[in-house]
Amino acid sequence: MIPIVQDPVDQLLEIGLKDLWYPICPSSFIKERPVSLRRLGRKLAFWRDQAGTLHALEDRCPHRGAPLSQGVILGDRLSCPYHGVEVRCDGVVTRVPGSPGCKLEGAHATFNFHVTERAGAVWLYNSREPVETPPPLVLPEQLTDDETYSHFLCYTEWKGDYRYVLDNVMDPMHGTYLHKQSHSMAEGDATAKFGVRPTDTGFVFEKEGQRNVNFDWTEWADTGVHWMRLEIPYPKTGGPGGNFGIVGSYTPISTTLSAVFHWRVRKLPKGWQRDTWRFLYKNRLEARHWHVLEQDRVLIEDMEPDANQHENLYQHDLGIVRLRRHLKGLAQQQLAALEKKAA
């Protein structure tokens, strides 16, 4: 049998580009005990110290490779359950109780990661090598301006490559067909022509001549974290706040599983209107939204892993082509930088 040699660009994209922030899980996933999560081609250990501050290390003891996540929290350190080796949140081994003074003590022997919490989620900076200070996490105003916007985080996991999730969001036209029974996507033409409009942080892929009717556009942005945004017009029965916004960001768990983050957003000041919208969302609208999301999940999970190798794309797919080329270019740049450093 002839071995299959994977393209290094595809291999990098498959596990996630480096030197970017990624959402990892809802903040509620990490409580009083260490948690092990597989993300971005690695197994990671997360825990909170006594002050509630979040920390993250590669989930591998530098002694024998045992999972640090099964150990004991000692403030900003984890004590490995296998032999008690203590590893600090910066990756430095502070104590080897079975062999005090050995060369492992004081060594930066475990990969450490910078983590923070924003918009109800844990975010991790996926650096190529440990860095002292990561770049700031810059999110869209819909997730940071609490005076103007209200949002709910909807988290789920879908089987398959996370890039198929990106393709799905960069495809406004599927709303007219797959979601045609939805109360918010039943209007508008069943045919359309699309164009690409550049922005300061990425681009918008949008229908020409139709706005605020259906799922009419998608924004792609790179602000040190990759995120996507869209709006869907809402009937008056959906409560105050105008268009219903969605901000999405997606993280590979493995080559066959994706972490899917969607923040559901309305533009509403604090007060009775925001309270009304949040009540309506939890009591009436959320179930409808999950139904629409399930339509996407079922379709994507039933696609063959190599579906993108057998495509016949047309004008509606211009945004997908643009995004794939952009990501491929970023991967090529990162690989070239690694080759230059190694030379």
DODRENLUM-338241 format. One record per residue (C-alpha): residue number from 1; residue in three letters; y, x, z. Coordinates in Angstrom, 3 decimals. Example, Ala and Ser with C-alpha at 12.3 -4.5 7.8 and 13.67 -1.06 7.14 Angstrom:
// residues 2
site resi:1 resn:Ala yy:-4.500 xx:12.300 zz:7.800
site resi:2 resn:Ser yy:-1.060 xx:13.670 zz:7.140
This chain:
// residues 343
site resi:1 resn:Met yy:0.000 xx:0.000 zz:0.000
site resi:2 resn:Ile yy:3.434 xx:1.323 zz:-0.942
site resi:3 resn:Pro yy:5.754 xx:1.330 zz:2.107
site resi:4 resn:Ile yy:8.933 xx:-0.728 zz:1.826
site resi:5 resn:Val yy:12.052 xx:1.419 zz:2.288
site resi:6 resn:Gln yy:14.904 xx:-0.651 zz:3.682
site resi:7 resn:Asp yy:18.422 xx:-0.125 zz:2.387
site resi:8 resn:Pro yy:20.394 xx:1.586 zz:5.210
site resi:9 resn:Val yy:23.383 xx:-0.690 zz:4.567
site resi:10 resn:Asp yy:21.226 xx:-3.778 zz:5.006
site resi:11 resn:Gln yy:19.544 xx:-2.204 zz:8.019
site resi:12 resn:Leu yy:22.905 xx:-1.703 zz:9.726
site resi:13 resn:Leu yy:24.153 xx:-5.197 zz:8.905
site resi:14 resn:Glu yy:20.879 xx:-6.678 zz:10.132
site resi:15 resn:Ile yy:21.520 xx:-5.531 zz:13.713
site resi:16 resn:Gly yy:25.323 xx:-5.790 zz:13.637
site resi:17 resn:Leu yy:28.133 xx:-3.450 zz:12.705
site resi:18 resn:Lys yy:29.292 xx:-0.910 zz:15.269
site resi:19 resn:Asp yy:32.639 xx:-0.547 zz:17.030
site resi:20 resn:Leu yy:33.215 xx:-4.294 zz:17.234
site resi:21 resn:Trp yy:33.303 xx:-6.850 zz:20.006
site resi:22 resn:Tyr yy:30.494 xx:-9.436 zz:19.960
site resi:23 resn:Pro yy:29.864 xx:-12.548 zz:22.048
site resi:24 resn:Ile yy:26.622 xx:-12.148 zz:23.984
site resi:25 resn:Cys yy:26.020 xx:-15.305 zz:26.017
site resi:26 resn:Pro yy:27.869 xx:-17.948 zz:28.036
site resi:27 resn:Ser yy:29.248 xx:-16.494 zz:31.274
site resi:28 resn:Ser yy:27.042 xx:-18.891 zz:33.245
site resi:29 resn:Phe yy:23.926 xx:-17.008 zz:32.094
site resi:30 resn:Ile yy:24.633 xx:-14.109 zz:34.466
site resi:31 resn:Lys yy:24.588 xx:-15.028 zz:38.129
site resi:32 resn:Glu yy:23.322 xx:-13.237 zz:41.243
site resi:33 resn:Arg yy:20.411 xx:-11.314 zz:39.651
site resi:34 resn:Pro yy:20.298 xx:-8.830 zz:36.758
site resi:35 resn:Val yy:19.650 xx:-10.400 zz:33.359
site resi:36 resn:Ser yy:17.918 xx:-8.816 zz:30.374
site resi:37 resn:Leu yy:19.075 xx:-9.926 zz:26.917
site resi:38 resn:Arg yy:18.163 xx:-8.582 zz:23.503
site resi:39 resn:Arg yy:21.197 xx:-8.316 zz:21.254
site resi:40 resn:Leu yy:22.448 xx:-6.069 zz:18.446
site resi:41 resn:Gly yy:19.195 xx:-4.156 zz:18.046
site resi:42 resn:Arg yy:19.001 xx:-3.268 zz:21.759
site resi:43 resn:Lys yy:17.619 xx:-4.602 zz:25.013
site resi:44 resn:Leu yy:20.543 xx:-4.873 zz:27.454
site resi:45 resn:Ala yy:20.792 xx:-5.296 zz:31.228
site resi:46 resn:Phe yy:23.712 xx:-7.307 zz:32.658
site resi:47 resn:Trp yy:24.668 xx:-7.783 zz:36.290
site resi:48 resn:Arg yy:27.567 xx:-8.600 zz:38.585
site resi:49 resn:Asp yy:28.680 xx:-6.532 zz:41.567
site resi:50 resn:Gln yy:29.839 xx:-8.015 zz:44.884
site resi:51 resn:Ala yy:33.287 xx:-8.780 zz:43.441
site resi:52 resn:Gly yy:31.749 xx:-10.626 zz:40.502
site resi:53 resn:Thr yy:32.688 xx:-7.913 zz:38.006
site resi:54 resn:Leu yy:30.318 xx:-7.760 zz:35.056
site resi:55 resn:His yy:28.498 xx:-4.582 zz:33.992
site resi:56 resn:Ala yy:26.095 xx:-3.703 zz:31.159
site resi:57 resn:Leu yy:23.645 xx:-0.888 zz:30.460
site resi:58 resn:Glu yy:20.861 xx:-0.395 zz:27.996
site resi:59 resn:Asp yy:17.869 xx:-1.965 zz:29.735
site resi:60 resn:Arg yy:15.912 xx:1.261 zz:29.959
site resi:61 resn:Cys yy:15.613 xx:3.612 zz:32.908
site resi:62 resn:Pro yy:16.193 xx:7.215 zz:31.763
site resi:63 resn:His yy:13.227 xx:8.379 zz:33.848
site resi:64 resn:Arg yy:10.284 xx:6.548 zz:32.237
site resi:65 resn:Gly yy:11.866 xx:3.718 zz:30.285
site resi:66 resn:Ala yy:11.191 xx:0.928 zz:32.779
site resi:67 resn:Pro yy:13.471 xx:-2.161 zz:32.568
site resi:68 resn:Leu yy:16.467 xx:-1.663 zz:34.841
site resi:69 resn:Ser yy:17.008 xx:-5.439 zz:34.761
site resi:70 resn:Gln yy:13.995 xx:-5.869 zz:37.036
site resi:71 resn:Gly yy:15.583 xx:-3.648 zz:39.676
site resi:72 resn:Val yy:17.943 xx:-4.154 zz:42.589
site resi:73 resn:Ile yy:21.729 xx:-4.474 zz:42.376
site resi:74 resn:Leu yy:23.531 xx:-1.839 zz:44.461
site resi:75 resn:Gly yy:27.121 xx:-2.754 zz:43.699
site resi:76 resn:Asp yy:28.060 xx:-0.992 zz:40.455
site resi:77 resn:Arg yy:24.547 xx:0.517 zz:40.214
site resi:78 resn:Leu yy:21.066 xx:-0.689 zz:39.382
site resi:79 resn:Ser yy:18.058 xx:0.729 zz:41.193
site resi:80 resn:Cys yy:15.036 xx:0.952 zz:38.884
site resi:81 resn:Pro yy:12.045 xx:-1.003 zz:40.227
site resi:82 resn:Tyr yy:9.561 xx:1.680 zz:39.087
site resi:83 resn:His yy:10.686 xx:4.753 zz:41.062
site resi:84 resn:Gly yy:14.036 xx:3.777 zz:42.592
site resi:85 resn:Val yy:16.208 xx:5.835 zz:40.221
site resi:86 resn:Glu yy:19.804 xx:4.613 zz:40.596
site resi:87 resn:Val yy:21.972 xx:4.295 zz:37.486
site resi:88 resn:Arg yy:25.700 xx:3.571 zz:37.690
site resi:89 resn:Cys yy:27.520 xx:1.211 zz:35.323
site resi:90 resn:Asp yy:28.901 xx:4.200 zz:33.394
site resi:91 resn:Gly yy:25.348 xx:5.351 zz:32.600
site resi:92 resn:Val yy:25.315 xx:8.218 zz:35.095
site resi:93 resn:Val yy:22.248 xx:8.700 zz:37.305
site resi:94 resn:Thr yy:23.563 xx:8.900 zz:40.870
site resi:95 resn:Arg yy:20.299 xx:9.275 zz:42.796
site resi:96 resn:Val yy:16.639 xx:10.127 zz:42.245
site resi:97 resn:Pro yy:15.074 xx:9.325 zz:45.622
site resi:98 resn:Gly yy:11.676 xx:10.804 zz:44.767
site resi:99 resn:Ser yy:13.147 xx:14.181 zz:43.713
site resi:100 resn:Pro yy:16.601 xx:14.758 zz:45.228
site resi:101 resn:Gly yy:18.692 xx:17.355 zz:43.399
site resi:102 resn:Cys yy:16.656 xx:17.249 zz:40.181
site resi:103 resn:Lys yy:18.431 xx:17.751 zz:36.851
site resi:104 resn:Leu yy:18.455 xx:13.993 zz:36.158
site resi:105 resn:Glu yy:20.918 xx:13.416 zz:38.988
site resi:106 resn:Gly yy:24.477 xx:13.511 zz:37.685
site resi:107 resn:Ala yy:23.402 xx:13.195 zz:34.037
site resi:108 resn:His yy:24.878 xx:10.571 zz:31.713
site resi:109 resn:Ala yy:21.398 xx:9.492 zz:30.679
site resi:110 resn:Thr yy:21.709 xx:5.769 zz:29.920
site resi:111 resn:Phe yy:23.845 xx:4.133 zz:27.239
site resi:112 resn:Asn yy:26.574 xx:2.033 zz:28.862
site resi:113 resn:Phe yy:28.688 xx:-0.723 zz:27.340
site resi:114 resn:His yy:32.090 xx:-2.214 zz:28.017
site resi:115 resn:Val yy:31.946 xx:-5.928 zz:28.733
site resi:116 resn:Thr yy:34.473 xx:-8.618 zz:29.517
site resi:117 resn:Glu yy:34.613 xx:-12.387 zz:29.897
site resi:118 resn:Arg yy:36.846 xx:-14.650 zz:27.829
site resi:119 resn:Ala yy:36.739 xx:-18.289 zz:26.725
site resi:120 resn:Gly yy:33.633 xx:-18.942 zz:28.800
site resi:121 resn:Ala yy:31.578 xx:-16.180 zz:27.165
site resi:122 resn:Val yy:30.477 xx:-12.616 zz:27.839
site resi:123 resn:Trp yy:31.727 xx:-10.145 zz:25.207
site resi:124 resn:Leu yy:30.343 xx:-6.656 zz:24.616
site resi:125 resn:Tyr yy:31.868 xx:-3.765 zz:22.679
site resi:126 resn:Asn yy:29.123 xx:-2.455 zz:20.408
site resi:127 resn:Ser yy:30.230 xx:1.178 zz:20.250
site resi:128 resn:Arg yy:28.371 xx:3.837 zz:18.299
site resi:129 resn:Glu yy:28.681 xx:6.142 zz:21.312
site resi:130 resn:Pro yy:30.010 xx:5.618 zz:24.847
site resi:131 resn:Val yy:33.799 xx:5.325 zz:24.932
site resi:132 resn:Glu yy:36.089 xx:5.580 zz:27.934
site resi:133 resn:Thr yy:38.405 xx:2.761 zz:26.864
site resi:134 resn:Pro yy:37.503 xx:0.218 zz:24.188
site resi:135 resn:Pro yy:40.096 xx:-1.451 zz:21.972
site resi:136 resn:Pro yy:41.428 xx:-4.769 zz:23.277
site resi:137 resn:Leu yy:39.469 xx:-7.939 zz:22.598
site resi:138 resn:Val yy:41.773 xx:-9.949 zz:20.322
site resi:139 resn:Leu yy:40.748 xx:-13.576 zz:19.891
site resi:140 resn:Pro yy:42.505 xx:-16.375 zz:17.976
site resi:141 resn:Glu yy:45.188 xx:-18.305 zz:19.818
site resi:142 resn:Gln yy:42.929 xx:-21.359 zz:19.901
site resi:143 resn:Leu yy:40.830 xx:-19.534 zz:22.514
site resi:144 resn:Thr yy:43.610 xx:-17.743 zz:24.410
site resi:145 resn:Asp yy:46.609 xx:-20.104 zz:24.548
site resi:146 resn:Asp yy:45.535 xx:-22.422 zz:27.339
site resi:147 resn:Glu yy:48.931 xx:-24.102 zz:27.407
site resi:148 resn:Thr yy:48.548 xx:-25.338 zz:23.821
site resi:149 resn:Tyr yy:44.807 xx:-25.668 zz:23.152
site resi:150 resn:Ser yy:41.775 xx:-27.071 zz:24.944
site resi:151 resn:His yy:38.252 xx:-26.008 zz:24.019
site resi:152 resn:Phe yy:34.564 xx:-26.358 zz:24.837
site resi:153 resn:Leu yy:31.990 xx:-23.638 zz:24.156
site resi:154 resn:Cys yy:28.810 xx:-24.814 zz:22.442
site resi:155 resn:Tyr yy:26.101 xx:-22.132 zz:22.493
site resi:156 resn:Thr yy:22.729 xx:-22.239 zz:20.795
site resi:157 resn:Glu yy:20.162 xx:-19.921 zz:19.212
site resi:158 resn:Trp yy:18.892 xx:-20.333 zz:15.662
site resi:159 resn:Lys yy:15.829 xx:-18.785 zz:14.106
site resi:160 resn:Gly yy:16.663 xx:-16.450 zz:11.260
site resi:161 resn:Asp yy:19.124 xx:-13.756 zz:10.242
site resi:162 resn:Tyr yy:22.639 xx:-14.346 zz:11.623
site resi:163 resn:Arg yy:24.070 xx:-13.673 zz:8.158
site resi:164 resn:Tyr yy:22.716 xx:-17.024 zz:6.994
site resi:165 resn:Val yy:24.852 xx:-18.605 zz:9.721
site resi:166 resn:Leu yy:27.890 xx:-16.774 zz:8.327
site resi:167 resn:Asp yy:27.048 xx:-18.056 zz:4.844
site resi:168 resn:Asn yy:26.766 xx:-21.603 zz:6.157
site resi:169 resn:Val yy:30.228 xx:-21.557 zz:7.740
site resi:170 resn:Met yy:31.733 xx:-19.917 zz:4.639
site resi:171 resn:Asp yy:30.546 xx:-22.913 zz:2.602
site resi:172 resn:Pro yy:32.900 xx:-25.865 zz:3.077
site resi:173 resn:Met yy:31.276 xx:-27.847 zz:0.261
site resi:174 resn:His yy:28.032 xx:-28.383 zz:2.170
site resi:175 resn:Gly yy:29.885 xx:-30.729 zz:4.538
site resi:176 resn:Thr yy:30.274 xx:-33.272 zz:1.730
site resi:177 resn:Tyr yy:26.511 xx:-33.418 zz:1.200
site resi:178 resn:Leu yy:24.566 xx:-32.298 zz:4.273
site resi:179 resn:His yy:26.960 xx:-34.015 zz:6.708
site resi:180 resn:Lys yy:28.036 xx:-36.943 zz:4.529
site resi:181 resn:Gln yy:27.000 xx:-39.489 zz:7.174
site resi:182 resn:Ser yy:29.226 xx:-37.862 zz:9.797
site resi:183 resn:His yy:32.187 xx:-39.954 zz:10.980
site resi:184 resn:Ser yy:34.460 xx:-36.948 zz:10.329
site resi:185 resn:Met yy:33.124 xx:-35.731 zz:6.958
site resi:186 resn:Ala yy:32.594 xx:-38.882 zz:4.922
site resi:187 resn:Glu yy:35.821 xx:-38.653 zz:2.894
site resi:188 resn:Gly yy:36.998 xx:-36.592 zz:-0.051
site resi:189 resn:Asp yy:35.798 xx:-35.657 zz:-3.516
site resi:190 resn:Ala yy:32.198 xx:-34.648 zz:-4.143
site resi:191 resn:Thr yy:33.416 xx:-32.009 zz:-6.600
site resi:192 resn:Ala yy:35.955 xx:-29.266 zz:-5.978
site resi:193 resn:Lys yy:37.342 xx:-25.956 zz:-7.131
site resi:194 resn:Phe yy:37.875 xx:-23.214 zz:-4.566
site resi:195 resn:Gly yy:40.226 xx:-20.288 zz:-4.178
site resi:196 resn:Val yy:40.606 xx:-17.299 zz:-1.856
site resi:197 resn:Arg yy:43.889 xx:-16.708 zz:-0.032
site resi:198 resn:Pro yy:44.358 xx:-13.398 zz:1.830
site resi:199 resn:Thr yy:45.711 xx:-13.312 zz:5.398
site resi:200 resn:Asp yy:46.868 xx:-10.488 zz:7.672
site resi:201 resn:Thr yy:43.421 xx:-10.330 zz:9.297
site resi:202 resn:Gly yy:41.075 xx:-11.539 zz:6.555
site resi:203 resn:Phe yy:41.094 xx:-14.440 zz:4.132
site resi:204 resn:Val yy:40.895 xx:-18.225 zz:3.776
site resi:205 resn:Phe yy:38.415 xx:-19.827 zz:1.386
site resi:206 resn:Glu yy:39.737 xx:-23.282 zz:0.519
site resi:207 resn:Lys yy:39.486 xx:-26.257 zz:-1.790
site resi:208 resn:Glu yy:42.281 xx:-26.502 zz:-4.309
site resi:209 resn:Gly yy:44.258 xx:-29.749 zz:-4.174
site resi:210 resn:Gln yy:42.554 xx:-31.183 zz:-1.103
site resi:211 resn:Arg yy:43.668 xx:-30.614 zz:2.491
site resi:212 resn:Asn yy:43.089 xx:-32.510 zz:5.732
site resi:213 resn:Val yy:40.475 xx:-34.764 zz:4.128
site resi:214 resn:Asn yy:37.092 xx:-33.180 zz:4.876
site resi:215 resn:Phe yy:35.753 xx:-29.726 zz:5.728
site resi:216 resn:Asp yy:38.230 xx:-28.246 zz:3.249
site resi:217 resn:Trp yy:38.597 xx:-24.580 zz:4.226
site resi:218 resn:Thr yy:37.193 xx:-21.696 zz:6.252
site resi:219 resn:Glu yy:39.091 xx:-18.723 zz:7.641
site resi:220 resn:Trp yy:37.434 xx:-15.336 zz:8.111
site resi:221 resn:Ala yy:39.173 xx:-12.839 zz:10.405
site resi:222 resn:Asp yy:38.623 xx:-9.313 zz:11.731
site resi:223 resn:Thr yy:40.691 xx:-8.573 zz:14.838
site resi:224 resn:Gly yy:38.269 xx:-6.047 zz:16.312
site resi:225 resn:Val yy:35.889 xx:-8.988 zz:16.607
site resi:226 resn:His yy:34.687 xx:-11.046 zz:13.653
site resi:227 resn:Trp yy:35.436 xx:-14.747 zz:13.948
site resi:228 resn:Met yy:35.609 xx:-17.767 zz:11.667
site resi:229 resn:Arg yy:37.711 xx:-20.903 zz:11.940
site resi:230 resn:Leu yy:37.825 xx:-24.303 zz:10.290
site resi:231 resn:Glu yy:39.295 xx:-27.737 zz:10.873
site resi:232 resn:Ile yy:37.919 xx:-31.214 zz:10.287
site resi:233 resn:Pro yy:40.258 xx:-34.237 zz:10.183
site resi:234 resn:Tyr yy:39.518 xx:-36.750 zz:12.897
site resi:235 resn:Pro yy:39.866 xx:-40.541 zz:12.933
site resi:236 resn:Lys yy:42.066 xx:-42.074 zz:15.615
site resi:237 resn:Thr yy:38.936 xx:-43.125 zz:17.491
site resi:238 resn:Gly yy:38.386 xx:-39.396 zz:18.178
site resi:239 resn:Gly yy:41.291 xx:-39.406 zz:20.598
site resi:240 resn:Pro yy:44.567 xx:-37.461 zz:20.585
site resi:241 resn:Gly yy:45.034 xx:-33.936 zz:19.257
site resi:242 resn:Gly yy:45.002 xx:-34.130 zz:15.484
site resi:243 resn:Asn yy:42.406 xx:-32.165 zz:13.525
site resi:244 resn:Phe yy:39.233 xx:-31.075 zz:15.270
site resi:245 resn:Gly yy:39.002 xx:-27.283 zz:15.162
site resi:246 resn:Ile yy:35.973 xx:-25.027 zz:15.358
site resi:247 resn:Val yy:36.070 xx:-21.301 zz:16.085
site resi:248 resn:Gly yy:32.779 xx:-19.507 zz:15.511
site resi:249 resn:Ser yy:31.371 xx:-16.058 zz:16.171
site resi:250 resn:Tyr yy:27.762 xx:-14.977 zz:15.633
site resi:251 resn:Thr yy:25.587 xx:-12.189 zz:17.022
site resi:252 resn:Pro yy:22.153 xx:-10.945 zz:15.957
site resi:253 resn:Ile yy:19.540 xx:-11.213 zz:18.690
site resi:254 resn:Ser yy:16.859 xx:-9.812 zz:16.397
site resi:255 resn:Thr yy:16.094 xx:-9.939 zz:12.687
site resi:256 resn:Thr yy:14.615 xx:-13.399 zz:13.239
site resi:257 resn:Leu yy:16.937 xx:-14.914 zz:15.849
site resi:258 resn:Ser yy:20.710 xx:-15.450 zz:16.073
site resi:259 resn:Ala yy:23.133 xx:-16.201 zz:18.912
site resi:260 resn:Val yy:25.463 xx:-18.947 zz:17.678
site resi:261 resn:Phe yy:28.815 xx:-19.581 zz:19.380
site resi:262 resn:His yy:31.041 xx:-22.512 zz:18.399
site resi:263 resn:Trp yy:34.164 xx:-23.357 zz:20.340
site resi:264 resn:Arg yy:35.265 xx:-26.977 zz:19.744
site resi:265 resn:Val yy:39.070 xx:-27.046 zz:19.865
site resi:266 resn:Arg yy:41.905 xx:-29.593 zz:19.978
site resi:267 resn:Lys yy:45.623 xx:-28.796 zz:20.057
site resi:268 resn:Leu yy:46.798 xx:-30.605 zz:23.169
site resi:269 resn:Pro yy:49.199 xx:-29.685 zz:25.988
site resi:270 resn:Lys yy:48.037 xx:-30.025 zz:29.550
site resi:271 resn:Gly yy:48.327 xx:-33.575 zz:30.797
site resi:272 resn:Trp yy:46.879 xx:-37.018 zz:30.216
site resi:273 resn:Gln yy:46.263 xx:-36.512 zz:26.492
site resi:274 resn:Arg yy:44.151 xx:-33.409 zz:27.126
site resi:275 resn:Asp yy:42.300 xx:-35.184 zz:29.913
site resi:276 resn:Thr yy:41.609 xx:-38.115 zz:27.555
site resi:277 resn:Trp yy:40.267 xx:-35.840 zz:24.823
site resi:278 resn:Arg yy:38.022 xx:-33.923 zz:27.214
site resi:279 resn:Phe yy:36.653 xx:-37.177 zz:28.646
site resi:280 resn:Leu yy:35.977 xx:-38.563 zz:25.148
site resi:281 resn:Tyr yy:34.338 xx:-35.327 zz:24.088
site resi:282 resn:Lys yy:31.884 xx:-35.204 zz:26.954
site resi:283 resn:Asn yy:31.094 xx:-38.913 zz:26.949
site resi:284 resn:Arg yy:31.086 xx:-39.810 zz:23.263
site resi:285 resn:Leu yy:31.788 xx:-37.034 zz:20.777
site resi:286 resn:Glu yy:29.663 xx:-34.126 zz:21.963
site resi:287 resn:Ala yy:26.376 xx:-35.812 zz:21.028
site resi:288 resn:Arg yy:27.701 xx:-36.457 zz:17.516
site resi:289 resn:His yy:28.751 xx:-32.840 zz:17.150
site resi:290 resn:Trp yy:25.351 xx:-31.578 zz:18.224
site resi:291 resn:His yy:23.766 xx:-33.919 zz:15.669
site resi:292 resn:Val yy:25.828 xx:-32.339 zz:12.878
site resi:293 resn:Leu yy:25.015 xx:-28.851 zz:14.152
site resi:294 resn:Glu yy:21.325 xx:-29.720 zz:14.219
site resi:295 resn:Gln yy:21.494 xx:-30.595 zz:10.523
site resi:296 resn:Asp yy:22.696 xx:-27.043 zz:9.855
site resi:297 resn:Arg yy:20.084 xx:-25.501 zz:12.143
site resi:298 resn:Val yy:17.120 xx:-27.339 zz:10.637
site resi:299 resn:Leu yy:18.165 xx:-26.448 zz:7.101
site resi:300 resn:Ile yy:18.834 xx:-22.775 zz:7.817
site resi:301 resn:Glu yy:15.678 xx:-22.279 zz:9.872
site resi:302 resn:Asp yy:13.581 xx:-23.706 zz:7.024
site resi:303 resn:Met yy:15.034 xx:-21.296 zz:4.458
site resi:304 resn:Glu yy:12.791 xx:-18.378 zz:3.536
site resi:305 resn:Pro yy:13.896 xx:-15.022 zz:5.004
site resi:306 resn:Asp yy:14.446 xx:-13.682 zz:1.482
site resi:307 resn:Ala yy:16.245 xx:-16.796 zz:0.200
site resi:308 resn:Asn yy:19.326 xx:-14.744 zz:-0.650
site resi:309 resn:Gln yy:17.234 xx:-12.674 zz:-3.068
site resi:310 resn:His yy:16.538 xx:-15.721 zz:-5.244
site resi:311 resn:Glu yy:19.964 xx:-17.326 zz:-5.502
site resi:312 resn:Asn yy:21.880 xx:-18.699 zz:-8.468
site resi:313 resn:Leu yy:25.441 xx:-18.816 zz:-7.186
site resi:314 resn:Tyr yy:28.380 xx:-20.677 zz:-8.725
site resi:315 resn:Gln yy:32.108 xx:-21.147 zz:-8.126
site resi:316 resn:His yy:31.701 xx:-22.880 zz:-4.746
site resi:317 resn:Asp yy:30.032 xx:-19.697 zz:-3.463
site resi:318 resn:Leu yy:33.006 xx:-17.425 zz:-4.098
site resi:319 resn:Gly yy:33.751 xx:-17.185 zz:-0.367
site resi:320 resn:Ile yy:30.171 xx:-16.173 zz:0.438
site resi:321 resn:Val yy:30.270 xx:-13.450 zz:-2.221
site resi:322 resn:Arg yy:33.626 xx:-12.216 zz:-0.896
site resi:323 resn:Leu yy:32.372 xx:-12.072 zz:2.692
site resi:324 resn:Arg yy:29.105 xx:-10.327 zz:1.798
site resi:325 resn:Arg yy:30.967 xx:-7.667 zz:-0.179
site resi:326 resn:His yy:33.404 xx:-7.155 zz:2.679
site resi:327 resn:Leu yy:30.650 xx:-6.675 zz:5.255
site resi:328 resn:Lys yy:28.739 xx:-4.381 zz:2.927
site resi:329 resn:Gly yy:31.864 xx:-2.270 zz:2.486
site resi:330 resn:Leu yy:32.332 xx:-1.981 zz:6.260
site resi:331 resn:Ala yy:28.706 xx:-0.903 zz:6.664
site resi:332 resn:Gln yy:29.081 xx:1.711 zz:3.928
site resi:333 resn:Gln yy:32.174 xx:3.090 zz:5.659
site resi:334 resn:Gln yy:30.368 xx:3.385 zz:8.981
site resi:335 resn:Leu yy:27.362 xx:5.103 zz:7.428
site resi:336 resn:Ala yy:29.604 xx:7.532 zz:5.543
site resi:337 resn:Ala yy:31.416 xx:8.392 zz:8.783
site resi:338 resn:Leu yy:28.075 xx:9.098 zz:10.488
site resi:339 resn:Glu yy:26.950 xx:11.351 zz:7.606
site resi:340 resn:Lys yy:30.242 xx:13.246 zz:7.723
site resi:341 resn:Lys yy:29.940 xx:13.759 zz:11.487
site resi:342 resn:Ala yy:26.342 xx:14.994 zz:11.126
site resi:343 resn:Ala yy:27.237 xx:17.458 zz:8.344
